[in-house]
């Protein structure tokens, strides 16, 4: 009961006021933590989301926990975050779980699955459909405790230096695209390339890659991707509701008093809500600027391309599920929840959006 009251009280206070009451004396830091991230320092949306989480932990703990945020490459490389937190170099890591496919195939399901769950559905699966318990099971062998720390919503399909008019246009395409989406592109004849955010623009500009996905208008504009490619495609079939993560070193978490452990977990959950709201508020404005001021050519993927990608996605996901027992366990839970959500949203969210567009 005390745990439930704490979570409700802390969450309500922070969401209602946006911050704790100013003027309250801050305690001297009892725990100085490091947070390493896969994002460039202070990058809009993703990097600032990590900053917000660090500040929130400090505020909710009344200064007892101080978190210093390191951008990609400042303490460890962008794709070294998982190992750094696992071995205790840092207590917190901010990124996306599909980067860690090499650690566990199952990890990908907690970030984004092509033609999978939207942001609302992902949060529902994680918090009320057994997803979080499975995520903790996947990360436990690495001494990590995961948490959903943000969501981008439906992403864009990406930036291309050539038109995509048919499935054949994907053949030979070198594209920066991580996770299961990359495997689908490979099945379609393309070449997926995994690059950290800071390397995307120069690679696209130089021709080292032909296309890239990143996030959406707000983030893509900040990276200047419109200066390196002309065609901007939608929808983001590969990332319909990408969950960002904050992983915690388990030993560091358990060394905290119980009330501080709850504060860290609560702050992560609040940050999860805040990031989605931030992206929803800013993406449309950025898209209008890209199209109307920067002359970006906005395109929708042809239906036959989307259908082919969806069919290939089903194949890839089923094969990934067969990798090992834990991945199959996660897959079964994910697919069951997706099918249930689809039926409900067909007569609720989807039906409403269709009606609003009449």
C-alpha positions as CSV (number, residue, x, y, z in Angstrom):
1,X,0.0,0.0,0.0
2,X,2.8,2.4,0.9
3,X,4.5,1.7,-2.4
4,X,1.3,2.3,-4.4
5,X,0.6,5.6,-2.5
6,X,4.2,6.8,-3.2
7,X,3.9,6.1,-6.9
8,X,0.6,7.8,-7.2
9,X,1.6,10.8,-5.2
10,X,5.0,11.3,-6.9
11,X,3.5,10.8,-10.4
12,X,0.5,13.1,-9.8
13,X,2.6,15.9,-8.2
14,X,5.1,15.9,-11.0
15,X,2.7,15.6,-13.9
16,X,0.4,18.3,-12.4
17,X,3.1,20.8,-11.7
18,X,5.8,19.8,-14.2
19,X,8.4,20.1,-11.4
20,X,8.6,19.9,-7.7
21,X,7.9,23.0,-5.6
22,X,10.7,25.5,-6.0
23,X,12.4,26.9,-2.9
24,X,12.6,23.5,-1.1
25,X,16.1,23.1,0.3
26,X,18.0,20.5,-1.6
27,X,20.0,17.8,0.3
28,X,23.6,17.3,-0.4
29,X,24.0,14.5,-2.9
30,X,24.3,11.1,-1.3
31,X,24.7,9.2,-4.6
32,X,26.5,10.6,-7.6
33,X,25.5,8.6,-10.7
34,X,26.5,8.7,-14.3
35,X,24.1,8.3,-17.2
36,X,25.6,7.3,-20.6
37,X,23.5,7.7,-23.7
38,X,23.4,6.6,-27.3
39,X,22.5,10.1,-28.4
40,X,24.6,13.2,-29.2
41,X,24.8,15.5,-26.2
42,X,21.7,17.7,-25.7
43,X,20.2,16.4,-29.0
44,X,16.5,17.6,-29.2
45,X,14.0,15.1,-28.1
46,X,16.2,12.1,-27.4
47,X,19.2,13.8,-25.7
48,X,17.1,16.4,-23.9
49,X,14.8,13.5,-22.8
50,X,17.8,12.0,-21.1
51,X,18.6,15.3,-19.5
52,X,15.0,15.7,-18.3
53,X,15.1,12.3,-16.7
54,X,18.3,13.1,-14.9
55,X,16.9,16.3,-13.6
56,X,13.7,14.6,-12.5
57,X,15.6,12.0,-10.5
58,X,17.4,14.8,-8.7
59,X,14.2,16.8,-8.0
60,X,12.1,13.8,-6.8
61,X,15.0,12.7,-4.5
62,X,15.4,16.2,-3.2
63,X,18.9,16.3,-4.3
64,X,19.9,13.0,-2.7
65,X,20.7,11.5,-6.1
66,X,22.8,13.5,-8.6
67,X,22.9,12.2,-12.2
68,X,25.5,13.5,-14.7
69,X,24.5,12.9,-18.3
70,X,27.2,11.9,-20.9
71,X,26.4,12.2,-24.6
72,X,27.5,9.5,-27.1
73,X,31.3,9.4,-27.2
74,X,31.9,11.5,-24.1
75,X,32.5,8.6,-21.7
76,X,31.7,5.5,-24.0
77,X,30.7,5.1,-27.6
78,X,27.0,5.2,-28.5
79,X,26.9,1.4,-29.1
80,X,28.9,0.6,-25.9
81,X,26.2,1.9,-23.5
82,X,24.8,-1.6,-22.7
83,X,28.2,-3.0,-21.7
84,X,29.1,0.1,-19.8
85,X,26.1,-0.1,-17.5
86,X,26.3,-3.8,-17.2
87,X,29.8,-3.7,-15.8
88,X,29.1,-0.6,-13.6
89,X,31.1,2.0,-15.5
90,X,27.8,4.0,-15.3
91,X,24.7,3.4,-13.2
92,X,22.3,4.4,-15.9
93,X,22.1,4.1,-19.7
94,X,19.7,5.8,-22.1
95,X,19.1,4.3,-25.5
96,X,16.9,1.9,-27.4
97,X,16.9,-1.9,-26.9
98,X,17.0,-2.9,-30.6
99,X,20.7,-1.8,-30.5
100,X,21.4,-4.8,-28.3
101,X,20.3,-7.6,-30.7
102,X,23.8,-9.1,-30.3
103,X,23.2,-9.5,-26.6
104,X,19.7,-11.0,-26.9
105,X,17.4,-11.3,-29.9
106,X,14.5,-10.8,-27.6
107,X,15.7,-7.3,-26.7
108,X,14.4,-5.9,-30.1
109,X,10.8,-6.5,-29.1
110,X,11.0,-3.8,-26.4
111,X,12.0,-1.0,-28.8
112,X,10.1,-1.4,-32.1
113,X,8.7,-4.2,-34.2
114,X,7.8,-3.5,-37.9
115,X,4.0,-3.2,-38.2
116,X,3.9,-3.8,-34.5
117,X,2.5,-1.8,-31.6
118,X,1.9,1.9,-31.5
119,X,3.1,4.0,-28.5
120,X,-0.1,3.6,-26.7
121,X,-0.2,-0.1,-27.3
122,X,3.5,-0.5,-26.3
123,X,2.9,1.2,-23.0
124,X,-0.2,-1.0,-22.4
125,X,1.7,-4.2,-23.1
126,X,4.6,-3.2,-21.0
127,X,2.7,-1.9,-18.0
128,X,-0.5,-4.1,-18.1
129,X,0.2,-6.9,-20.5
130,X,3.3,-8.6,-18.9
131,X,5.8,-7.0,-21.2
132,X,7.8,-5.3,-18.5
133,X,8.3,-8.6,-16.6
134,X,9.6,-10.2,-19.7
135,X,11.9,-7.3,-20.3
136,X,13.4,-7.7,-16.9
137,X,13.8,-11.4,-17.4
138,X,15.7,-10.7,-20.7
139,X,18.1,-8.2,-19.0
140,X,18.6,-10.0,-15.7
141,X,21.6,-12.1,-16.9
142,X,23.4,-8.9,-17.7
143,X,22.9,-7.3,-14.2
144,X,20.5,-4.7,-15.7
145,X,17.0,-3.5,-14.8
146,X,15.2,-2.0,-17.8
147,X,12.6,0.8,-17.9
148,X,10.6,2.5,-20.6
149,X,11.9,6.0,-20.6
150,X,10.3,7.6,-23.7
151,X,8.5,7.0,-26.9
152,X,8.7,8.8,-30.3
153,X,5.3,7.7,-31.5
154,X,5.0,6.6,-35.2
155,X,8.2,7.5,-36.9
156,X,8.8,8.6,-40.5
157,X,9.8,6.1,-43.2
158,X,13.1,7.9,-43.9
159,X,15.2,10.0,-46.2
160,X,16.1,8.7,-49.7
161,X,18.2,10.0,-52.5
162,X,16.1,8.3,-55.0
163,X,12.3,7.7,-55.5
164,X,10.8,4.5,-54.2
165,X,8.1,3.6,-56.7
166,X,8.2,-0.2,-56.5
167,X,9.7,-3.0,-54.4
168,X,12.5,-3.3,-57.0
169,X,13.7,0.1,-55.9
170,X,14.7,-1.4,-52.6
171,X,17.2,-3.8,-54.2
172,X,20.8,-2.8,-53.6
173,X,19.7,0.1,-51.4
174,X,22.2,0.9,-48.6
175,X,20.2,2.3,-45.7
176,X,20.9,3.1,-42.1
177,X,18.1,1.2,-40.3
178,X,18.5,-0.8,-37.1
179,X,16.7,-3.7,-35.5
180,X,14.1,-5.9,-37.1
181,X,13.4,-3.2,-39.7
182,X,17.0,-3.7,-41.0
183,X,16.4,-7.5,-41.3
184,X,13.2,-6.8,-43.3
185,X,15.1,-4.4,-45.7
186,X,17.8,-7.1,-46.2
187,X,15.1,-9.6,-47.1
188,X,13.8,-7.1,-49.7
189,X,17.2,-7.0,-51.3
190,X,18.7,-3.9,-49.5
191,X,21.7,-3.6,-47.3
192,X,21.0,-2.4,-43.7
193,X,23.7,-0.3,-42.0
194,X,23.8,0.3,-38.3
195,X,25.2,3.8,-37.5
196,X,25.0,5.9,-34.4
197,X,23.1,9.2,-34.7
198,X,26.2,11.3,-35.0
199,X,27.4,9.5,-38.1
200,X,24.2,9.6,-40.1
201,X,24.4,13.0,-41.8
202,X,28.0,12.7,-43.1
203,X,27.3,9.2,-44.3
204,X,24.2,10.2,-46.2
205,X,25.9,13.3,-47.6
206,X,28.9,11.5,-48.8
207,X,27.0,8.7,-50.5
208,X,28.3,6.0,-48.1
209,X,24.6,5.2,-47.6
210,X,21.7,5.8,-50.0
211,X,19.0,6.4,-47.4
212,X,18.4,6.6,-43.7
213,X,15.7,6.6,-41.1
214,X,16.1,8.4,-37.9
215,X,13.0,9.4,-36.0
216,X,10.6,12.1,-37.3
217,X,10.5,15.7,-38.4
218,X,11.5,17.2,-35.1
219,X,14.7,15.2,-34.7
220,X,15.4,14.8,-38.4
221,X,15.3,18.6,-39.0
222,X,17.7,19.1,-36.0
223,X,20.2,16.7,-37.7
224,X,19.8,18.6,-41.0
225,X,19.0,15.5,-42.9
226,X,17.0,17.5,-45.4
227,X,20.3,19.0,-46.6
228,X,21.5,15.5,-47.6
229,X,18.5,13.9,-49.2
230,X,15.4,15.2,-51.1
231,X,12.7,12.6,-50.6
232,X,11.1,12.1,-47.3
233,X,8.9,9.0,-47.0
234,X,6.1,7.9,-44.7
235,X,4.7,6.0,-42.8
236,X,7.4,4.6,-40.5
237,X,6.4,1.0,-41.0
238,X,9.5,-0.2,-39.2
239,X,9.0,1.8,-36.0
240,X,5.3,2.4,-35.2
241,X,5.9,3.3,-31.6
242,X,9.5,3.2,-30.6
243,X,10.2,2.8,-26.9
244,X,13.3,4.4,-25.5
245,X,14.9,2.8,-22.5
246,X,16.7,3.7,-19.3
247,X,18.6,0.7,-18.1
248,X,19.9,0.6,-14.5
249,X,22.8,-1.3,-13.1
250,X,21.1,-3.7,-10.8
251,X,23.7,-3.6,-8.0
252,X,23.6,0.2,-8.0
253,X,19.8,0.2,-7.8
254,X,19.7,-2.3,-5.0
255,X,22.3,-0.3,-3.0
256,X,19.8,2.5,-2.7
257,X,17.3,2.8,0.1
258,X,13.9,1.5,-1.0
259,X,12.4,5.0,-1.2
260,X,15.2,6.1,-3.6
261,X,14.7,3.0,-5.7
262,X,11.1,3.9,-6.1
263,X,12.0,7.4,-7.0
264,X,14.3,6.3,-9.8
265,X,11.6,3.9,-11.2
266,X,8.9,6.5,-10.9
267,X,11.0,9.2,-12.6
268,X,11.6,6.8,-15.6
269,X,7.9,6.2,-16.0
270,X,7.1,9.9,-15.9
271,X,9.8,10.6,-18.5
272,X,8.3,8.0,-20.7
273,X,5.0,10.0,-20.8
274,X,6.7,13.3,-21.2
275,X,8.8,12.4,-24.3
276,X,5.8,11.2,-26.3
277,X,4.0,14.4,-25.5
278,X,7.0,16.4,-26.5
279,X,7.3,14.7,-29.9
280,X,3.5,15.0,-30.5
281,X,3.7,18.7,-29.9
282,X,6.7,19.5,-32.1
283,X,6.6,17.1,-35.0
284,X,3.9,18.8,-37.0
285,X,5.6,22.2,-36.8
286,X,8.9,20.8,-38.0
287,X,7.2,18.9,-40.8
288,X,5.5,22.1,-42.1
289,X,8.9,23.9,-42.0
290,X,10.6,21.0,-43.9
291,X,7.9,21.0,-46.6
292,X,7.0,24.7,-46.9
293,X,10.3,26.4,-46.2
294,X,13.0,23.8,-47.0
295,X,11.2,22.3,-50.1
296,X,11.4,18.7,-48.9
297,X,9.5,16.3,-51.2
298,X,7.1,14.5,-48.9
299,X,6.1,11.0,-50.3
300,X,4.0,8.1,-49.2
301,X,5.3,4.6,-49.8
302,X,3.3,2.9,-52.5
303,X,0.8,0.4,-51.2
304,X,2.5,-2.5,-53.0
305,X,5.8,-1.6,-51.3
306,X,4.1,-1.5,-47.8
307,X,2.3,-4.8,-48.4
308,X,5.6,-6.5,-49.4
309,X,7.4,-5.1,-46.4
310,X,4.6,-6.3,-44.1
311,X,4.7,-9.8,-45.5
312,X,8.5,-9.9,-45.1
313,X,8.1,-8.5,-41.6
314,X,5.9,-11.4,-40.6
315,X,8.6,-13.8,-41.9
316,X,11.5,-12.1,-40.2
317,X,9.7,-11.8,-36.8
318,X,8.7,-15.4,-36.9
319,X,12.2,-16.5,-37.6
320,X,13.6,-14.3,-34.8
321,X,11.2,-15.9,-32.4
322,X,12.7,-19.3,-33.2
323,X,16.2,-18.1,-32.1
324,X,15.8,-19.2,-28.5
325,X,13.3,-19.9,-25.7
326,X,13.2,-16.5,-24.2
327,X,12.7,-14.8,-27.6
328,X,9.8,-17.1,-28.4
329,X,8.3,-16.3,-25.0
330,X,8.5,-12.6,-25.7
331,X,7.2,-13.0,-29.2
332,X,4.2,-15.0,-28.1
333,X,3.2,-12.4,-25.6
334,X,3.8,-9.5,-28.0
335,X,1.8,-11.0,-30.8
336,X,-1.1,-12.0,-28.5
337,X,-1.3,-8.5,-27.2
338,X,-1.0,-6.9,-30.7
339,X,-3.9,-9.0,-32.0
340,X,-6.1,-8.0,-29.1
341,X,-5.2,-4.4,-29.4
342,X,-5.9,-4.4,-33.2
343,X,-9.5,-5.6,-32.6
344,X,-10.2,-3.0,-30.1
345,X,-8.5,-0.1,-32.0
346,X,-10.4,-1.0,-35.2
347,X,-13.6,0.2,-33.5
348,X,-12.0,2.9,-31.4
349,X,-8.8,4.8,-32.3
350,X,-8.6,3.8,-36.0
351,X,-12.4,4.2,-36.5
352,X,-12.3,7.7,-34.9
353,X,-9.3,8.8,-36.9
354,X,-10.9,7.6,-40.1
355,X,-14.1,9.5,-39.2
356,X,-12.2,12.7,-38.4
357,X,-10.6,12.6,-41.8
358,X,-13.9,12.4,-43.7
